[in-house]
Amino acid sequence: MHPGILARQVQDELSLYKETNKISSKSTTNYIERGSNLKWKLPAWPYVRVNFDAAFQKEEGRMGLSAIVRDSIGNVQAVVTGPKDHISSAAQAESVALLRAMDLCIELGFNQVCFEGDVKAIVDAVNTKGEDNSWIGQMIEDMQLLLRMNQAWSLRFVQRTVNRVAHMTAKLAITDSCEKCLGSRMALPRS
């Protein structure tokens, strides 16, 4: 790869990271969802909170995914965004986003994690013990296994308003050409 192209990609990813950190820093304080008393709170130390989401374009069979990892003081530790093709449903898209968020945490060595997503059916399916015979059942069972293997991990449902930063970045990721990962635990390429 040409050094100029690589430098441009790193600059683009750094801009995405800075923008995501800017958006998330505005939303790291507790806030109340309209119509309820649900509050978003920072995770207790030493946990990290991973907000994940997917945006789905049915006509194109394409999705964008986003996972944002924040620490107990609200700093962004990692961000992954990216597109995927050959996706047939919103449920599959959300499952792919959660599985990628879990893989990211394994890659970065995060052992104490609270995952938050805004599709209750997927959260409930993964949190349910037992076999899943749905058409995305194998992926659900893979995520169930990851939760069992990582006992300090949890998964909970949150309203979309609580998950808005992940939702916005997932919508942007649909148009990306490739996955982008950036964060404080990731090494940037050397020039």
Secondary structure, DSSP 4 states (H G I P E B T S, - for coil): --HHHHHHHHHHHHHHHHHHHHHHHHT-S--B-TTS--B--PPPTT-EEEEEEEEEETTTTEEEEEEEEE-TTS-EEEEEEEEEES---HHHHHHHHHHHHHHHHHHHT--SEEEEES-HHHHHHHHS-S---STTHHHHHHHHHHHHHSTTEEEEE--TTTTHHHHHHHHHHTT-SS-EEEETTSPPPP-
